[in-house]
């Protein structure tokens, strides 16, 4: 009888411990969600001297009026008449305290209509999305993928994918 009582007391203590652990995890998730809402949902405009950005003004105004808050960046790729819009609903700060994104939607105007070409994501916060004048890049632990836009079929096109053989 004594062993049963000890077992029940131990089991109850174990349940209390698990309950507190789950409660702490839930509280931390809620705190992160509140902080993300306060910190992430701001509009930023990179301080770049990019031309032909007026095509995106109404699109961004309409997007913001829907209650969605976002980060965006305009990038220039060689061979395109307009900058490319990268639009993300979440960013984080890298080691240089720069706002970077792990996932983004990619937009480009077709006949003056801002059109979604697709969504790209890197594989973890150690690999933020990056771009130069030759392409948009995502990465993972052992791979790098370079994207461009295919205007004719209105979607992202993989230009090159490099994967290490492990």
URMO-V526223 format. One line per field, one symbol per residue. ss: DSSP state (@ for helix, = for strand, . for the rest). phi: phi as a letter, one per 40 degrees, with the letter a starting at -180 (. if undefined). psi: psi as a letter, one per 20 degrees, with the letter a starting at -180 (. if undefined). Layout:
ss = ???
phi = ???
psi = ???
This chain:
ss = .@@@@@@@@@@@@@@@@@@@@@@@@@@@@@@@@@@@@@@@.............@@@@@@@@@@@@.....=====........=====...==.....==..========..=========........===..======..========....=========...
phi = .ccccccccccccccccccccccccccccccccccccccccbcbbccbcbcgccccdcdcccccccgcbabaabbbbdgbcbcbcbbbcabaccccgccbbcbacbbacbfgbcbccibbacbhccbccbabcbibbbaadbabbbbabbccbfacbccabbbccb
psi = hhhggggggggggghgggghggggggggggghgghghhhhmqpqpqmqmprkihhighghghghijipqrqqqpqpqpjqhqrppppqjqrrpaijkqprqhqqqpqqpoljppppiapqqrmriimqprqaiirpprrahkqpppqrpohhjmrqppgqpppqo.
